[in-house]
Amino acid sequence: MPVITVEGPEMQDMDRRRAFARALTDAAVEAYGLPESAMVVIMHENPLECVASGGELICDRGPRE
């Protein structure tokens, strides 16, 4: 059973989250040739105040583009 783990910012929109999970599942089905029921997608959502890059918190960089 393939497990796809994604680390990223919070997704507030459930429709976008569903579409993302669907796209990842479809890509894994194509790559592995296994049924979609065998795929597991885990999304770890991290608030921008809990992620830093280059020593700077992402939330301190201003609005997202």
MARZA-793172 format. One record per residue (C-alpha): residue number from 0; residue in three letters; x, y, z. Coordinates in pm, 1 decimal, padded with zeros to 6 digits. Layout:
<pts>
NUM ALA X Y Z
...
</pts>
This chain:
<pts>
0 MET 00000.0 00000.0 00000.0
1 PRO 00175.3 00320.4 -00114.5
2 VAL 00161.5 00608.4 00131.4
3 ILE 00198.6 00963.8 00001.0
4 THR 00285.2 01219.3 00268.6
5 VAL 00269.1 01591.1 00193.5
6 GLU 00395.3 01868.4 00421.2
7 GLY 00256.4 02209.3 00337.8
8 PRO 00058.3 02512.9 00441.4
9 GLU -00296.1 02487.0 00567.2
10 MET -00566.0 02449.4 00302.1
11 GLN -00883.6 02617.7 00417.1
12 ASP -01090.9 02521.6 00114.3
13 MET -01217.0 02162.1 00142.6
14 ASP -01284.8 02141.4 -00231.5
15 ARG -00919.6 02224.6 -00304.3
16 ARG -00809.2 01966.4 -00047.1
17 ARG -01033.2 01703.0 -00208.2
18 ALA -00903.1 01789.6 -00556.0
19 PHE -00543.3 01768.9 -00433.6
20 ALA -00603.4 01428.1 -00273.8
21 ARG -00772.1 01308.6 -00595.2
22 ALA -00481.7 01429.8 -00813.2
23 LEU -00223.0 01260.6 -00590.0
24 THR -00423.5 00938.4 -00584.9
25 ASP -00470.3 00939.2 -00962.0
26 ALA -00096.1 00994.1 -01016.8
27 ALA -00009.6 00708.1 -00780.3
28 VAL -00258.3 00473.4 -00950.0
29 GLU -00093.9 00554.0 -01284.1
30 ALA 00258.9 00509.2 -01147.3
31 TYR 00201.8 00190.0 -00947.9
32 GLY -00074.1 00026.3 -01148.7
33 LEU -00262.5 -00052.1 -00828.3
34 PRO -00627.1 00024.9 -00745.7
35 GLU -00702.3 00361.2 -00589.3
36 SER -00823.4 00185.1 -00275.0
37 ALA -00461.1 00082.4 -00214.3
38 MET -00340.5 00444.2 -00200.8
39 VAL -00311.2 00642.5 00120.6
40 VAL -00261.3 01020.3 00120.9
41 ILE -00161.7 01195.3 00442.6
42 MET -00158.3 01574.4 00446.9
43 HIS 00034.5 01736.0 00729.5
44 GLU -00074.1 02096.9 00736.1
45 ASN 00159.3 02339.6 00903.4
46 PRO 00061.2 02691.7 01006.2
47 LEU 00297.5 02949.0 00855.8
48 GLU 00404.6 03054.1 01205.7
49 CYS 00547.5 02703.2 01253.3
50 VAL 00762.6 02696.9 00938.1
51 ALA 01085.4 02884.6 00872.3
52 SER 01308.0 02917.2 00568.9
53 GLY 01646.9 03084.8 00575.3
54 GLY 01606.5 03147.3 00948.0
55 GLU 01290.2 03350.9 00897.0
56 LEU 00936.3 03245.9 00987.4
57 ILE 00721.7 03225.2 00674.7
58 CYS 00448.1 03428.3 00844.7
59 ASP 00691.4 03719.4 00884.2
60 ARG 00748.4 03744.1 00509.7
61 GLY 00418.8 03917.9 00443.1
62 PRO 00120.5 03812.3 00234.2
63 ARG 00144.6 03508.4 00010.6
64 GLU 00162.2 03573.2 -00359.4
</pts>
